[in-house]
Structures are given as structure tokens and as C-alpha cells.
Amino acid sequence: MPTLADVADPSTYRPAPGTIPTDPGVYRFSDAHGQVIYVGKAKNLRQRLNSYFADPASLHFRTQTMVRTAAKVEWTVVSNELESLQLEYTWIQQFDPRFNVKYRDDKSYPWLCVTWSEEYPRVFVGRGSKRRGWRYFGPFGHAWAIRETLDTVLNVFPMRSCSAGVFNSAAASGRPCLLGHIGKCAAPCVGRVDAEAHREIVADLCTFFSGHTGQLTRKLERQMRVASENLEYERAAVLRDALAALARVAEKNAVVLTDATDADVIALAEDPLEVAVQIFHVRSGRIRGERAWIADRADDATTAELIEYFLLQLYGGPEEASGFGVPREILVPELPASGGVLGELLSEVRGSRVDVRVPRRGDKVSLMETVSRNAAEALAQHKTRRASDLTTRNRALEEIRDALGLETAPLRIECYDISHTQGAEVVGSMVVFEDGLARKSEYRRFVIRTVEGSNDVGSMREVLTRRFRRLLDDRAAMTGDDEGHDTRIDPVTGAPRKFSYAPGLVVVDGGPPQVAVAAEVLADLGLDRDIALCGLAKRLEEVWLPDQEHPVILPRTSEGLYLLQRVRDEAHRFAITHHRGRRSRAMVESVLDEVPGLGEVRRKALLAHFGSLRKLRAATSDEIAAVPGFGPVLARAVADALAGQPAEEAINTATGEVVGA
């Protein structure tokens, strides 16, 4: 596998000093065959392009691969940022460069299609590619839901929904099909309505699925009143039933924004390898559709840059991909890197003003949180599907074996991580993956005993020493038992000796310092020849080996790297969960220490009775008084102390993230 030392020197095609302008513009890298492999834009071309020719170790791995694959770089100067945004998108569409981010559907979503360009347009639910000249609505979450909605709407707007064969057969026989007999089709096949009248019905259905239900309701109400005044009671009854059906369909879509907002709400879920994007299409305050995309991380782009790329791909094409058009408002978690310029570009596409903004309060913030949860779920499901494939797991283990130079694939991988808050409540975690899948029954938590403060390296030494001394102790016990007992079972606890299984690979979360201390522990215990070791650093996803000057760089598309990342992230999650629980318990116990008359025995009884800190905080004084040993006065003092406890919020120094109870 390539290492940083193997990165080619791109100086062979680096522009001469001073030749790159400082103006805004768009640049493109091409390979030796003239194929464009990357397109980007910059406010200052010289500053941006020079960054590509800096120390390779400071570049994202995919960026390293791009600059050593390229053989030429060209640029075009533009007058402002709007022009650079437009030109960048044009070049991406024209050249389809392989190193640019490409969002792909995480699954196939159904859409509603109206064949508008036909003489007698047809409506149907479908998937897959789209045709020019037809109108599409969606995508929708479930095919059955949109079919059910369409079945009801055809009572109100009886347009054609049959195939060409059925339509031609009915026209030849002069008899309408069943839908024509039951009133769900205006039967243009037999001339009950002409092409113009049928197209008017089709236009009303399109208006409904565009979200303008109020406009249609008012139109039907006017027609019903006119029919009633003209004593056309049968037609008035039909219109009344149509209004009722329209109301039933509208009720199925929950109102999420009471101000009848037309907006697309977009959220991202990211990890170092991939990004998931979720979008909710809200029209007239109601959710009309949703969709998710998954993309490989092409570089170390920020969230703002990822949002910009996504909005350009979603709305910038000649037939924009959302299916709902460009809305008046686009809500995002961070403003795009281009700021208001992207809003100007989308305003040109829409033909009227488009606001791209971050919601700050109220219902829109709540909806953004919902979309964010859906994005995180989409990414988790994608990871689960990818990890559950047996062939993929086998390939991942083989890639790890080859990259690390192991004799056999590491069927058991253990990963270790440390978590604390400014040196307090330091804990360690051990997670186990066997055959590429998590083995949660063998996870272990460690409370750091001998190391004080935020010493991650010292804490890692303690965790690994305790784990592998237990391995040696269990092995010795199993070897020394000559009385015929099952040596896999601890005779004292009756539990399996799970620490007696040696991993094929130990992964530590970190770089050279963590790997060095892990190697020392294994060497001191005589296990360095039996157990392979590596570290996975977060910034560039580098794989560090003991006594190696340079890290191993696995391709970003490598299943082996993907598995190592999942193992590392699981260890991090497990450590954070343990740390939060201990910190929360410590804070509650410190509050209870201040309650007069509440000793250690009663405090433990209180925590044991309620079972969880959340339930204890929610308990009333009467519920606390029901605990043996507690009277009304003491129960009231405990409840008052817990009610006065401030909301927890701290910074996890190992990760920099805000954590709470």
C-alpha cells in the first residue's frame, strides 16, 4: 500500500511563481490523457492553487491522490464570485470529474409523473430515469402512500391514468374502462371530454401536487355555489364530495409550519469517509416529500462547502433533481461557502427571489432537528447495510491483512479509546469486532485508577496493561487446571473467561504516541510477536504502525479503511457513553452530599430504588419518601436539591464536542 513517502512530486506541472493571478476564478486539474479530474473555484486563485503544491502530509488523502494523478492545471479568471459559481457548475456537468463530490441516492424513491407533452396526459407512479417534457412530483417516502393519495385525488380530478394499450383499446371499442364507469376518469378515450377540457383537469391535479391546495379549494367552492344557484344540484353534490375528498387527502400531510411556508429543509450527517444528506420538501406548510443521498468524502471540505456542492447538484441542472422545483426558501444547517451568491444563482433558476438561510428559532428549528435525525439515521442504515454484506467484510479483512503485512486476516479486532472531561472522570473503552461485525457482549469499560489529569497516553497504558495481564492470567488458569474442570469457565464467578481470547489486531484511537505506548505494553508482557498493532488517526485517517516513520495510507474507497473507521468510531461512542454516565452520577452524588441527614447508605439506597438518574431527577418528594429510610422532610430536601441542579453541559477534551446528560 502507498505511504506518504511514495507521494509523487507535483512540481513537474506546478505553474511558475507569480504566473497565477490573484483574481477570483475557476480551475481544473487534468491527467496525462487530458481528462479533467477535478474542478474547483476560488476567490484568490494563487492562494488556492498554491495550497495544492504544499507539503503532501498536510493534504487530505484524496487530494494527495488527485495532485499526483494530475499532469496539468488550468484556470479561467472571472469578474465576480457569481460567475465563478456558474462556471464551476458548468464544468462539473461538462467534464464529470471523478474527484469532485457526487451525491447518489441511498435508495430508489417513487415519484408521481404526468405525461404533460402527450395529447391526453396520463398520471402514474414510477421510479428510475425521467423524460423531458413530462412533469414529476416527489420523490415520496413510500409508493403505497402516493398510490393511495392518487386513488383519492382521481375522485376530484378524474384525469387519465391508464396505459396506452388500454386507452387505444377503449377508443377502438367505443366503451370506457372501469375507471370511466366509476367516475375516476373523464374518459377522453370515448370523447366525453375533449383534449382541452382534459388538460384543464390535468392542470388542476398538477396544482394540487405542487402544494397549492387552498387555490383549488376556493375554485371548487365557487363552482359548487354557482351550480347550486343554477339549480344543478347533482353537479353541486359532486363538487361537494370532491371538496370532502380533497380535505381528506390534505389532512394526511401533517402541518409542520403554520405560516404556509414553501421551503426545502436540508440537513447533513458526516463522518470522515462519507456524508449523508436528507431533504424535506415543505409546500404550503406541509411535508410533500423527502429524500436522502449518500456521498463519499472527496476531500476535507467543510460543512458549508458540502452544502454548496449539494445545492448546485440539486437545483442547478436544466431539469433540477428535486422534483418540487426551487422553493422560495431553503433552510440549511450552515450557510453555503459562497454566501448570498448562491442565492442569487438559484433566484435566476427560479425566476424570483430565493432565500438560503439558517433557521434560528421556532418551528423551523424543530423541523431542522427532525431532518438532522433522519440524515443521521440514513447514514447509519447505509453503514449497516455495507457492513452486513459477507463478501464486503471478507474483502475488508483481506485488505487490512495486506496493508499491515499480517500473516492471516484479523478475525478478532479490539479497539481502545480514552474519554474524559478536562482530566476528570477518565474512562477507557474496549470494543470487539469478530469477522467484521460488532460483538457487543465482549465490550469492556475501564475506570482509570493510576493516572491523574488529561494524560491520554498514560491512560491508554493502564487500560492495555490491565486488559492483557488479564489475558495472561486467564491463560495461566486454563493451563494450570488439571482437575477436569471446563477451563473456559471461571470457577469463582461462573462466567466465561472472555479475556482469554487474544485479538488478531489491536487498534488504538490515535497516532504515533498512542501506538508507541501500546507497543511498549505488548512488549513488556511478551505479546508483541503474537498480537498485531496499529493506530488510526482522525485527521487524515492515517494507519500508524509501531516503529514506522510514515503511516500506511489506505485508499478512501477501501473497505479495510471503512472497517477500521467503524471499529474506531464504535470505541469512541462506547467510551463517551461510559464517561457521560459516570460524570452525571458524580454530579448528582455531589448534590446529594449537600443534603443534611443523607448518608452514604441512604444515597445508595435512593439510587438503587429508582434505577436511573433520569428517573430520580423526575421523582416527586412523595415518590422519594416511599424509599425505605426516607421521611417527608428528607424527601423534600432531596427533591429540592435535585430541582436546583443546573443542566449539565461540558466539553469532552478528548473530542472537543459538547456533551450532556
N, C-alpha and C positions, 0 to 999 in steps of 0.2 A: 504494500500500500504506500502511496506517496506521503512524504513528510514535508514540513515547511522547508527543509533544506533542499528539497527537489524542485521547488517552485522556479519556473523559468524566469529569466530576467527580461522584463518587457522593454528594456531600454532600446531594443533594436528598432522599435517603431515610435518611441516617445518623441513628441514634437520638440523642436529646438527651443531652448529658453527664450522667452519673450515673443514667440510667434503665436501663442494662444491669446486671443483677445480677452479683455475683462468684461465684455458686454454680456447681456443675457442671450441665451441661445439653446439649441438642441444639438446633442452629439450622438454619434453612433459608432460602435466598435464592429469591425468586420474581420472574418477569419481569412486564411490564406487563399480561399477559393472565392472571396468576395461576398460571402453570405453574411448578412447583418445578424449579429448575435446579441446585441444589446443596444437599447435606445434609452436616453435619459435627457433631462433638461436641467438648466442651472441658471441662477441669477448672475453668477460670475463664472464664465466658462473656464478661465485659467485656474481659479481656486479649486473648482470641482475636478477638473481633469488631472491636475497635479496630485490630487489625493489618491488617484488610481495607481500612480507610479511611486508611492511611498513604500515604506518597509512592508513587505508582504505579510509579516507576522501581525500587523495591525489591521489587516483586511479580513472581512468575512470570508469563509472558505469558498463560497460560491463565487464571490468577487475575485478571489485569487484564481479560481479556475477560468473565469471569464477573461481576465487580463492575460493569462498565459496561453489561452486559446486564440485570442485575437492577434491579427497581424497588422491592423491599421485602425486609426481613429480619425474621424472627420467630424466637422461641426458646421452649423449654419447659424449665423448671427441674426437675431430678430430685434424688433424695436421695443417690445414690452413683454411682460410675463404672459398675457393672454395669448399672444401669437405663439409663444414657446409651448404653451399647453396644447394649443390646437395642432401645431406641427408635430409634437411628440406623439399625440394620439394618432395622427395620420400615418406617421412612420411605423408605429406599432402595428396598425391594421395592415399596412402595406407589406412589411417585411416579416411579421410574426417572429420576432427574435426569441430564441429559446431561453435566454437568461432573464427575460422580464417575467414578472409575476403573472400567472394565468389562473384565474378563478374558474373552477369547474364545479358543476352541480354535484352535490353529495348524493343525490338520488334523482330519479325521474319524477317530475311533478306534472300532474294533469293540467291542461288549460281548456278553456272554452273557446271554440272557433266559430266565426260567422264568415261564410264564403262570400264576402261582400261583392267581389268582382263578377259573380255569376248573375244571370238574368233574374233567377229566383233563388236568392241566397238561402243557404242551409245552415243550421246550427248543430254542432255536435261536440262531444268531449273527446279529447285526444291527447297524445303525448308526442315527443320527438321533434323533428325539424318543422319549420314553418314556411309558408309560401307567401310570396309577395302579393299584395292586393287583398289578402284576407285579414280580418280583424280578430285579434286574440285578446282574451281576458284571463287573468290569472298570473302566475300559477296558483293553484289551490292545494290545500294540505291533503285532501282525500278525494279520490274520484267518486266514491259513493255519495259524498256530501254535495258535490256540484251537480251530479246527475239528479239527485233528489230535488235540489233547488230548481234545476232546469225543468223538471217534470211539473212542478207547481207553477213556474213562470209561464209555461206554454198555455196555461188556462187564461192568462191575462194577455199574452202576446202570441197568438196562435200562428207562428211562422212555420215554414217547412223545416222538418228535422229528419226526413227520410233520405236514403241513399239515391244516387242517380238511377239505379236499376228499378227501384220501387216507384220513383217519380215517373219514369218513362212508361212503365207498365200500366200505372193508373191512368196516365194521359191517353195511352192507346186504347184502353178498355172503356174510358169514359166514366169509371167508377172510382171514387176516392178510397184511400186505405182506411184502416180502423181509426187512425188519429183524426182524419177528416170527419168521420161519423160521430166521434165523441167530443168534438169541439176543440181539440188540441192542435189543429192545423186549419188554416183558412182555405186549404185545398186549391191552391193556384193551378194544380195539375189538371183540374177539370174546369177551370175558368170561373170559379166562384168569386175570385178577386183577380184583378189584372196585376201586371208587374209593378205598376206604380203604387197601388194600394198595398201590395205585399211588402214592398220595400219600406213603406211608412211603418208597417208593423215591425219590420226588422230594425228600423232606426230606433223605435221605442225600446225594444229589447236591449239594444246596444247602450242606450242611455241609462237603462236600469243597471246593467252590469258595470257601467262606468261610475256608479255610485250616486247618480242624481235622482234618487227615489222621490224626493219632495216635488220636483218638477213634474214627474209622471203622475203622482197622486193628485196634484192640483188639476192637471189636464183631464184625468178620468172623472174627477168630481164635477168639473164644468160640463163634460159630456153627459154625465148622469142627470144633472139638473136640466139641461136642455131637452134630453129625451123625456124626462118626466113632464116638463111644461108642454111638450108636444104630444102628450098622452101616449108616448111609445113606452108603455110600461114593461114590456118584455125586454126591450133593449136596456132600459134603466136597471132592470133586475140583473141582467148580465153584467153591466158595468159595476153594480153594487158588489156582486160576487167577485169580480176582478179586483176591486179595491180591497176586499177582505183577504184574498189570496196574496196580494202584494204586501199587505200588512203582516201576514204570517211569515212570509219569506224574510221581510226586514227584521222581524223580531229574532230570527235565528242568529243574526250577526250582532253580537253584543256591542253596545255603545261604549267606546273606550275614551273618547274625547268629546265632551259635551258641547264644544263650540263648533261642531260640524267641520272639523279640520280636514283638509286634504293633505296628507303627508306620507312620506316613506320614512320609517324608523329603522335605523341601521345600527347594528352592534357587532363587535368583534370579540373573538376569543383566540388568544395567541399562545403558542409555545415556541421554543427556538427553531423547530423544524417546520411547523405548519401554522396556518391561520384559518379560522372558520368565520364566515360572515353570515349573519342572519338578518333578514329584512321582513318587516311587517308593512303591508300596503294598507293604509288607512284612508278611506274615502267617506266623506260626509260623517266623520266621527266614528265609523265602523270599520273593523278589520275585514278587508275584502280578499286578502290572500297573504301568503307567506312563503319564504323560500330560503334555502341555505346553500352556501358554496364552501368548498374547501380548496385551499391553495397551498402549494409548497412555498416556504420562505425562500425567496430568490436571493436575498441579501439581508443586511441588518437594518432594513427600512423601519422607520418609526411608525407608530400607530397612525399618525397624521398622514404620512406618505402612503401607507397601505389603503387608507380611506380614499385618498385622491385617486389611486390606481383603480380601485373598485368602482367609484362613481363614474370614471371615464369609460370603463368597460360596460357598465350597466346602462348608461344613458347616452353615450357618445356616438353610437353607431347609427347608420341610416335607418335601421329598424331596431329601436332600442329594446334591450333584452328583458325589461321588467314586465312587459305585457300590460301595464297600467298607465303608461305614459309618464312624462316627467311631471311630478306634482308641484304645487305652489311652495311646498315646504319640505325640506329634507333634514331630518334630525339625526345627528351623529354624535358619538361619544367625545370626539375631538375634532376641531376644525381642520380641514384638509391643509396640506402643506402650502398650497397656493393661495390660501385665504379666500378673499372675496372674488378673486379672478375666476375660480371655478364656477362660482355662482353666476358670473356674467356669461360664461360659456354655455351653461345649462339654460340660462334665460333666453339665449339665442335659439337653442334647440326647441324650447317650449313655445317661444313666441310671446312670452310675458314674464314678469319678474319671478325668479326662483330664489328663495332664501335657504341657504345652507347654514345651520346653526346648531349649537349645543343646548339642549333643554336644561333649565336651571332649577325649576320648581314646579310643583303641581302634578296634574295627571300625566303630563308628558314625561316627566322624570320617572314616574311609576311605570309607565309603558316601556321606557328605555330599559329599566331594570328587568322587566319581563323578557324583552328581546335579548338582553345580555345573557340571561339564564338559558334561553333557547340556543344561543350561539355556543355556550359552554357545553350544553348537552349534545349538540350536533358534533362538536369536536370529540367529545368523549365517546360517542357512539361510533364515530369514524375510527378512532383508535382501537376500540374494542373489536370491531369487525376486522380490522387489519391484523390485530394480534391473534385473533382466534383461528386464523387460517393455518392449518398444519404445515402446508408447503412453505408458506412465508416464514413461519417460526423456524423450520429446519434451515432455510436459507440464511436467516439471521444468525443462527448459532454457527453455521459454517463460515460466514463472513467474519464473525468475531474470532473464531479459531485461526483463520488465515491471517487476519490483520495483526493479532497478538503473537503469532508464531506458536500456538499451542499444539500439543500432540493430538488431542481429541477435543471435540466440541464441548464447551462448558454446560453440561446438562443442569447443574445446580449453580446459580449465581446468587451471591449475597451482596447487598449494598448497605453502606453505613452513612449516616448523616448526623450532624450535631445541630441543636437548636437552643436558643436562649434569648433572653431579653436583657441587654446591657449587662451580661455576665450573671444574671440571676436565673434561678430555676433551670440550670443547664441539664439537658437530657440528650440522649442518643437514641438512634433507631437502627434496627436491623430488619431488612425485608428480604424475602427469599423468593426467587423465581426458579421453577423447575420446568424444563422443556419449554421455556419461553413464556410460561404462564405464572401468575402470582400464586404463591402458596401461603395464604394468609394465616393458616393455623400455625405456621412456624415463624411468624413475625415476633420480634422481641423488642422490648423497651429497656433502656438503661437510664438510671438516675446517676449523674456524675457525682462521685463522692470525694475524690482526692484532688481535684483541680478546682481552683477558685478563679472567678472572673471570666472574661471573654477570651479564653485560650482554646481555640478550636482544635489546634494541633495536639495539645495536651489531653483534651477531652477525647479526641479520636484514639490516642494511645491507650487511655484507660478502657474504652469500650472494646477495642480489639483485643487487648490483653485479657480482659475478663471473658470474652467470648471463646477465645482459642485455648485458654487454660481450662475452661470447662470442657472443651473438645478433648483435650489430653486426659483430663480426669475421667471422663466417661469411657474413653477408650481403655484406660488402665483398669477401670472397674469391670468392664466387659471381659477383658483378658484375664483378670485375676479371679473371676468367679468360676470355681471348679466344683460347685455343688449341684450342678444340673439345672440351675435356675435359667429363666429366659433372660439373657444378658441385655436384651433390648429394653427391658423394663427396670426402672429404678426401684429397688426393694424397699426404700424408705417411703417415697411418695406414691409409688404405684403408677407413675406416669412414664410414657416412653422417653428414652434418652435421645431427644431430638437434637441436642447439641453434639451428639456423637457423629453426625453426618458432616463430612468435610465438603466445603464447596469446591467446585471446579474453577471458580473465578470469584475473587473479591473485588468489588468496585467501591471506591470511596468518592464521596462528593467533594471534588476539589482538584487542585493542581499539584505541582511538584512537592510542596511542603507536606500535604496530607499523604501523598504516595510514599514519600521518604519515611515518615513515621510508621506507616503501615508495614513497609518493608522491614524496618527495624524490629517491629514486634514479631513478625513471622520468623525472622532470622533468629531472634533470641529464643523462640520456642521451638526451633528446629523444623519449622513448617515451610520455609521459603522454597524448598525444592518440590514440595507436594502441592502447593496452592498457588495458582497464578494471581496476579495483582495488577490492577490498573486504576487510574483516576479519571473522572470525567469533569472537565472544567466547563463552567456555564457559558462564558462569554463567546467563545468560538466553537464550543462543543469539541474540544480537543481531547484526545485519549492519551494520557500520560502513563508511561511505563517506568519502573524503577531503573535508576542509573542510565536513563536515556536523556540526551541533551535536547532533543526535539520531540514533539508529540507525534503520535500517529494521527493522520487526518483521514477519516473515513468520508467517502462521498456523501453529500447531503441526501441523496436518494437511497443510501444504503439501508437495508433492513437491519443490519447489525447495529448501526448507529441508532436507529429508531428503537431497537430493543434496549440498548444501554440507556437511552434517554428515558424510556418508560420506567426502567428499574430505578434510576436516579430520582426521577420525579416522585415515584411512589415512596421512596425512603424519605424524601423531603416532606411529603404530605403526612406520613406517619409520625415523623419527629415533631412537626408543627402541632399536630393534634394532641400528642402527649404533652408537649410544652404548655399549650393553652389550658389543658385540664389542670395541670399542677399549678400554674400561675393563678388560675381562677380560684382553685381550692385554697391556695395560700392567702389570697386576698380576703376571701370570706372568713377563713380562720382568724386572720389578723383582726378583722372587725369583731368577731365573736369574742376574742381575747379581751376586748374592752368592756364586755358586758359584766357588771358586778354579779358575783354568785355563780357564774358559768365556768366550771372547771373543765379539765381535760376529759373526764369520764362523760359528763353530760354533753359536751361538744361532740364527742364521737358518737354518742347515742343519737343525737339530733341528726347528724349527717347520715348515719346508718338507717334511721327511720324513713327519711324522705328519699334516700337512694340517689338523688342527683342535686346538684347545686341550683339548677334551674327551678326544680320543684320547691326547694327550700326558700328561695327568694320569693316565689309566688304564694307561699303559705300565709294564711292569716294567723293572728295571735291565738284564736281558738283551736286551730289545727295544730299549732305548736304546743299548746297546753295539753293536748291529748297524748303527747310523748311521755312515757314513764319518767318521773322525776322532775317534771316541769309544772309549775303552778301558773295562775293567771298573770301574776306580776312579772315573773321571769320570762314568760312567753311574750308579754307585751314589750319588755326590754329588748328581747332578741329581734322581734318584728321591727321595732323602731330602728335598731342598729342596721339591719339589712336594708330597710327602706331608705336610710340616709347614705347608703354606699354609692359612690359615684360610678357612672358607667365606665367599664374597663376599655381602655384603648392604649396600646403600647406599640413600640416599634421593635420588630424582631431583628436583632442586629445581624443575624446570620443571613437574612434575606433582604432586609430593607423594607419589608412590607408591613403595613399596619395590620395588627391582629387584635381581635376582641373575643370576649367570652361567647 
